Amino acid sequence: MITQIKRGGVVTGVTVSGPLSRDPVCKMLGGKPVLSLSVRAHSEKNASGNYDSTFVEVLCWGGIEERDGMYEKGDYITAEGRELRRDDKGTGKVYYSLNATGITPGDLVVLRWMQMAINIAVGPAEAAAPPAPQPLAPASDAPPDAPLPAPALAGAELYPGESLADYPPPGQRPQQPPEDGLDRLIEETAADDLPF
């Protein structure tokens, strides 16, 4: 998506948003290093069933070392710049470019970076892939509405010195008798609180 930024009715800049159509490329332009990002800013299906896309080459002149290797094909970004340049280069095909003053990564890019930082902090041995899920037990002949069997927790220790037998299931817990005089005290004081 290509959007104009207006302040006071005057166009002050342009934003280009979309996924990267290729991995970023570092190159030299005019003897200066630049990071080139190709953004698919617009895409729609034409009558013949093919996609017509608008690509914008976003050029980053500063922060190349910091950005190099951080983006990859498919990453969603939003780039800001002052002016969107248009050039047909004599071929009849229109090319757009934007000298970026800032780039904002999409949320999935940020999440990938966070995971990379966690993997670096934890170390490769601890950041291994999670264990594979255990296969489900074979289906039993019990009807679908039958209660599930209780997990095998016999002999389990919850806290030091306690066992599962200290905590019976909710339906089998003994009812505590009310304390003597508590119900009577509530009834006596409740009568004094009535407004009529």
Buried (B, 14 or more C-beta within 10 A) or exposed (E): EBEEEEEEEEEEBBBBBBBBBBEBEBEEEEEEBBBBBBBBBBEEEEEEEEEEEBBBBBBBEEEBEEBEEBBEEEBBBBBBBEEBBEEEEEEEEEEBBBBBEEBEBBEEBEEBEEEEEEEEEEEEEEEEEEEEEEEEEEEEEEEEEEEEEEEEEEEEEEEEEEEEEEEEEEEEEEEEEEEEEEEEEEEEEEEEEEEE
